[in-house]
Amino acid sequence: MPARRAKTASSKTRNAAAGRGGGSGIRSSTSGTASAAKRNVRRATPAKAPAVAATGRWLVKTEPEKYSISDLERDGTTGWDGVRNHQARNFMRDAMAKGDLVLVYHSNAKPPGIAGVAKVIGPPVPDPTAFDPKSPYFDPGSDPDAPTWIMARLGFVERFPALLPLDAIRDDAFFEGMPLLARGQRLSVQTVDRGHFDRIVKMGRSGRFA
């Protein structure tokens, strides 16, 4: 997940559980030109079918004390950097597309839950934290000319009036089969069924979870 922008515009970071924080992802600004970044991604990742059918709807996890929906609202856009799980990376690299909508889930929070919505604003780019020795997400084995780790670029869409708690989703039989609720599911980037996505947005906007 991206980290709060504090001193410089390049200090955005997120953690990616089994993808971010614990393995989750972090957002960060990119270095170099956009064209060079796109070129590197193409060279590093030959075209191939995604592991699962793309739904156009996603969920990403972030620890709110590191980077929250309010931070994204303030920043407007961010790079979802720090993801160090291959399946989560593959979702961002192979299946996410510009215009896809994304639920922003606050993990390791009391309570955990969905805080709002973001959207994918462009193609994936190399994750600069992999090349930064000062970053906790530094990977000395990642070659800038053929990067191992990439990140999605997300833009703010909306923040719910109140956090939609995980328990409210778990207690609703409509969400049976949602990856977020699967036992042992720790991926920080997940697919979301469109029906589930629409229901969550409706609940989140209403502020009524019972």
C-alpha positions in Angstrom: 0.0 0.0 0.0 1.2 3.5 -0.5 2.6 5.3 2.4 1.5 8.8 3.4 3.1 11.5 1.3 5.2 13.4 3.8 8.5 14.9 2.7 8.5 14.3 -1.1 6.1 13.3 -3.8 8.1 10.1 -4.3 7.5 8.8 -0.8 4.2 7.1 -1.4 4.1 3.5 -0.1 1.6 0.7 0.6 1.8 -2.8 1.9 0.5 -5.9 0.2 -0.5 -8.8 2.4 0.3 -12.0 0.8 0.5 -9.0 -1.2 0.8 -5.9 1.2 1.6 -5.3 5.0 2.4 -8.8 6.0 2.9 -8.9 2.4 0.4 -6.3 1.1 1.1 -3.5 -1.3 2.1 0.1 -1.1 1.6 3.1 -3.3 4.4 5.1 -4.4 5.4 7.7 -7.1 7.3 6.5 -10.1 10.6 7.7 -11.5 11.6 8.1 -15.1 9.2 8.7 -18.0 5.9 6.9 -18.3 6.9 5.6 -21.7 10.1 4.0 -20.3 8.1 2.5 -17.5 5.5 1.0 -19.9 8.3 -0.3 -22.2 10.0 -2.0 -19.2 6.8 -3.7 -18.2 6.3 -5.1 -21.7 9.8 -6.4 -21.9 9.5 -8.0 -18.4 6.0 -9.5 -18.8 5.3 -11.1 -22.2 1.6 -11.2 -23.1 -0.3 -14.1 -21.5 -3.8 -14.8 -20.2 -4.5 -13.8 -16.6 -4.8 -16.6 -14.0 -8.5 -15.8 -13.6 -11.1 -14.1 -15.7 -11.0 -10.3 -15.1 -14.2 -9.0 -13.5 -13.5 -5.3 -13.8 -14.0 -5.1 -10.0 -11.4 -5.4 -7.4 -10.5 -5.1 -3.7 -7.2 -3.9 -2.3 -6.1 -3.9 1.3 -4.2 -1.2 3.1 -3.4 -0.5 6.7 -5.0 2.9 7.4 -2.2 4.1 9.7 0.1 3.7 6.7 -2.2 4.9 4.0 -6.0 5.3 4.2 -8.8 6.2 1.9 -8.5 9.8 3.3 -4.9 9.9 2.2 -6.0 8.8 -1.3 -8.7 11.4 -1.3 -6.1 14.1 -0.4 -3.6 12.9 -3.0 -6.0 12.2 -5.8 -3.9 9.4 -7.3 -1.3 6.9 -6.1 0.9 4.0 -7.2 -0.1 0.8 -5.4 3.5 -0.2 -4.5 5.0 -2.6 -2.1 3.1 -5.7 -3.3 5.4 -8.7 -2.9 3.1 -11.6 -3.6 3.1 -13.0 -7.1 -0.6 -13.7 -7.4 -1.5 -10.2 -6.2 1.1 -8.8 -8.6 -0.3 -10.9 -11.5 -3.7 -9.5 -10.9 -2.4 -5.9 -11.2 -0.2 -6.8 -14.2 -2.3 -9.1 -16.2 -6.0 -8.5 -15.3 -6.6 -4.9 -14.1 -7.5 -2.4 -16.8 -8.0 1.3 -16.9 -11.4 2.2 -15.7 -11.8 -0.8 -13.4 -13.3 0.0 -10.0 -11.6 -0.9 -6.7 -12.9 -1.3 -3.2 -10.4 0.1 -0.6 -10.3 -2.2 2.4 -8.8 -1.0 5.7 -7.0 -4.0 7.3 -5.4 -4.4 10.7 -8.0 -1.8 11.9 -10.6 -1.9 14.6 -12.9 -2.8 13.0 -11.5 -3.8 9.6 -13.8 -2.9 6.7 -14.3 -1.2 3.4 -13.7 2.6 3.4 -14.5 3.7 -0.1 -13.8 3.2 -3.8 -10.9 3.9 -6.2 -10.4 3.3 -9.9 -7.5 2.1 -12.1 -6.3 5.1 -14.0 -3.8 3.6 -16.4 -1.6 0.6 -17.2 0.7 -0.9 -14.6 4.2 0.5 -14.2 7.4 -0.8 -12.4 7.3 -0.5 -8.7 10.2 2.0 -7.7 10.3 0.7 -4.1 11.9 -2.5 -5.5 14.9 -0.6 -6.6 15.3 1.6 -3.5 17.7 0.2 -0.9 16.2 2.4 1.8 12.7 1.0 1.2 11.4 -2.0 3.2 10.2 -3.3 -0.1 13.6 -3.3 -1.7 14.3 -6.4 -3.8 18.0 -6.6 -4.9 17.1 -9.3 -7.4 14.7 -7.1 -9.4 16.3 -5.8 -12.6 15.2 -2.3 -13.6 15.4 -3.5 -17.2 13.1 -6.4 -16.5 11.3 -5.6 -13.3 9.9 -8.3 -11.1 7.5 -6.1 -9.3 5.0 -3.7 -10.8 2.2 -1.6 -9.3 -1.3 -0.5 -10.4 -2.1 3.2 -10.6 -5.2 4.2 -8.7 -7.3 7.3 -8.5 -9.8 8.4 -5.8 -13.5 7.9 -6.5 -15.3 8.2 -3.2 -15.1 7.8 0.6 -18.0 6.2 2.4 -19.7 8.2 5.1 -18.7 5.5 7.6 -16.5 2.4 7.3 -18.5 -0.7 6.2 -17.3 -3.2 8.7 -16.2 -6.7 7.7 -18.7 -8.3 10.1 -21.6 -6.6 8.3 -20.4 -8.3 5.1 -19.8 -11.6 6.8 -23.3 -11.7 8.3 -25.0 -11.1 5.0 -25.7 -14.4 3.1 -25.7 -12.5 -0.2 -21.9 -12.4 0.0 -21.4 -16.1 0.2 -18.4 -17.1 -1.9 -16.7 -13.6 -1.8 -12.9 -14.2 -1.7 -12.6 -11.6 1.1 -14.5 -14.0 3.4 -12.7 -17.2 2.4 -10.8 -18.9 5.3 -7.1 -18.2 5.1 -7.5 -15.5 2.4 -4.8 -13.0 2.9 -4.2 -11.6 -0.6 -4.0 -7.8 -0.6 -5.4 -7.7 -4.2 -8.6 -9.7 -4.9 -11.2 -10.0 -7.5 -14.8 -9.0 -6.7 -18.0 -10.2 -8.3 -19.9 -7.3 -9.8 -23.0 -8.2 -7.8 -21.0 -8.2 -4.6 -19.3 -4.9 -5.6 -22.6 -3.1 -6.3 -24.2 -4.3 -3.1 -21.2 -3.1 -1.0 -21.2 0.3 -2.6 -24.9 0.6 -1.9 -24.4 -0.4 1.7 -21.4 1.9 2.1 -23.2 4.9 0.7 -26.2 4.4 2.9 -24.3 4.0 6.1 -26.9 1.4 7.2 -25.3 -2.0 7.7 -27.9 -3.9 9.7 
